Amino acid sequence: MQDTIEGRVWCVGDELDTDQLIAGKYLTIIDPAELRKHVLENVDPTFSQQAKPGDILVAGENMGCGSSREHAPAALKAIPLGAVVANSFARIFFRNSINLGMPTIEAPGVREIFRPGDTCRILFKEGRVVNVTTGKEVRFPPLPAHLMDLLEQGGLVEKVRQELQRAEART
């Protein structure tokens, strides 16, 4: 994973729940390409067609509230978004996102400094989110080393897979 991510901004509001991210009727889909087609379709029907790899979703309060379904961050990762940044997250959504290898940053006040189409730069080690378009920025506590490690390895499953391969190679 890069120390800095920069991308075009998509904005959503407060209390965006997992059913709004990916409707419950799609929970039988496991293919990321198919999930991608339905991301945010009830909020912004154009999102899945217009979002590009590396774009950044900026949200308000309690992003990802609702059920604990992993389909929500998996669908966002299928874009693949560069990151999700919010004023605050539902804890299970935050952890599911990290576990799936989706960079997820909680930065209070971040939603207020962005408009759709702005350019966002996230400096992970410095703990800063910068609106490149306007120059405004907010700070966040950098992610702990173990969470950065999960992101760098591509998520929890990939990290375990790599550890098992290394263990097998030693025996």
Secondary structure as the mmCIF struct_conf table of DSSP 4:
data_model
#
loop_
_struct_conf.conf_type_id
_struct_conf.id
_struct_conf.beg_label_comp_id
_struct_conf.beg_label_asym_id
_struct_conf.beg_label_seq_id
_struct_conf.end_label_comp_id
_struct_conf.end_label_asym_id
_struct_conf.end_label_seq_id
BEND BEND1 ASP A 3 ASP A 3
STRN STRN1 THR A 4 CYS A 11
BEND BEND2 ASP A 14 ASP A 14
STRN STRN2 ASP A 17 ASP A 17
HELX_RH_AL_P HELX_RH_AL_P1 THR A 18 LEU A 21
BEND BEND3 ILE A 22 ILE A 22
HELX_RH_3T_P HELX_RH_3T_P1 GLY A 24 TYR A 26
TURN_TY1_P TURN_TY1_P1 LEU A 27 THR A 28
HELX_RH_AL_P HELX_RH_AL_P2 PRO A 32 ARG A 36
TURN_TY1_P TURN_TY1_P2 LYS A 37 VAL A 43
TURN_TY1_P TURN_TY1_P3 PRO A 45 THR A 46
HELX_RH_AL_P HELX_RH_AL_P3 PHE A 47 GLN A 50
TURN_TY1_P TURN_TY1_P4 PRO A 53 GLY A 54
STRN STRN3 ILE A 56 ALA A 59
TURN_TY1_P TURN_TY1_P5 GLU A 61 ASN A 62
STRN STRN4 MET A 63 MET A 63
TURN_TY1_P TURN_TY1_P6 GLY A 64 GLY A 64
STRN STRN5 CYS A 65 CYS A 65
BEND BEND4 GLY A 66 GLY A 66
TURN_TY1_P TURN_TY1_P7 GLU A 70 GLU A 70
HELX_RH_AL_P HELX_RH_AL_P4 HIS A 71 LYS A 77
TURN_TY1_P TURN_TY1_P8 ALA A 78 PRO A 80
BEND BEND5 GLY A 82 GLY A 82
STRN STRN6 ALA A 83 ALA A 86
BEND BEND6 ASN A 87 ASN A 87
STRN STRN7 PHE A 89 PHE A 89
HELX_RH_AL_P HELX_RH_AL_P5 ARG A 91 ASN A 99
TURN_TY1_P TURN_TY1_P9 LEU A 100 GLY A 101
STRN STRN8 THR A 104 GLU A 106
TURN_TY1_P TURN_TY1_P10 PRO A 108 VAL A 110
HELX_RH_3T_P HELX_RH_3T_P2 ARG A 111 ILE A 113
TURN_TY1_P TURN_TY1_P11 PRO A 116 GLY A 117
STRN STRN9 THR A 119 LEU A 123
TURN_TY1_P TURN_TY1_P12 PHE A 124 GLY A 127
STRN STRN10 ARG A 128 ASN A 131
TURN_TY1_P TURN_TY1_P13 VAL A 132 THR A 134
STRN STRN11 GLU A 137 ARG A 139
HELX_LH_PP_P HELX_LH_PP_P1 PRO A 141 PRO A 144
HELX_RH_AL_P HELX_RH_AL_P6 ALA A 145 GLN A 153
TURN_TY1_P TURN_TY1_P14 GLY A 154 GLY A 154
BEND BEND7 GLY A 155 GLY A 155
HELX_RH_AL_P HELX_RH_AL_P7 LEU A 156 ARG A 170
#
